[in-house]
Amino acid sequence: MAGVEGSAESQRDIARAWLEPSLGNTLFLDAHYRTLAFERHYHEEFAIGIIESGCQAFSYDGGRAEWT
């Protein structure tokens, strides 16, 4: 997403998801969320996240956590 700062493209929520067969059909998500906020939900699968910029906030074990 580099190189689009200040453009109309950078103001939209963009997400791309895919399965990688060479890694046991691991699900990958590459997303740039500017305005999207998810309702409280959970995932039964294990997830690894990388935040390149911004912040993620979530509820865990009865509390609130933030990653920047």
N, C-alpha and C positions, 0 to 999 in steps of 0.2 A: 504494500500500500504506500510505500515511500514515493515521494514526488508528486502527490496529489493534494498536499496541504493547501487550503484556501480555495480549492476548486469545488464545484457543485458536487462532484463525486465524493469528496471527503465528508460531506454532510449527511450522507445516507448510511443506513445500516446495510452491511454487506456480509454474507456468509457463504462459504463453500464447504461442503462435506463430501467425503469419499471413503470407500473401503479400500484397504491396501492388501491384496491377496498374498503378497510375499511376506507379510507380517501376520499371517493367520486371520485375515480379514479384519484387522484393527480399524476402527472408525476414527478418522481424523476430521477436525473442524478448524478451518481458518476463518476467523471472523473479525470484523471491524464494526463494533457497535457504538454508535454515537448517541442514540436516544432509546434503544431497546432496554426494557427492564422486565425480567421474567417474574411471573408469579412464583410463590414458594412451591417447590417441587423437589423430587429426589431422583437419584440415579441408582439403579441396582448394580451397575457395572463400575469397575475401577476407572478412574480418569486421571490423566496427567495434564496439567495446564501450564502454559507459558504465556506470561503477560509481557508484551513488548513495550507497551506504554499505557498510561492510565491506571485504573484501579478496578479491582473486583471486590465486591462485598457480598457476604453470604452468611446464612445461619448454620451453625454446627453445634451439636450437642447442647442445645438450649441457649447458646449465646450467639453473638454476632462477631464475625471476623472480617478483616479487610486486608487485601494484598495489594501492594503498589509496586 
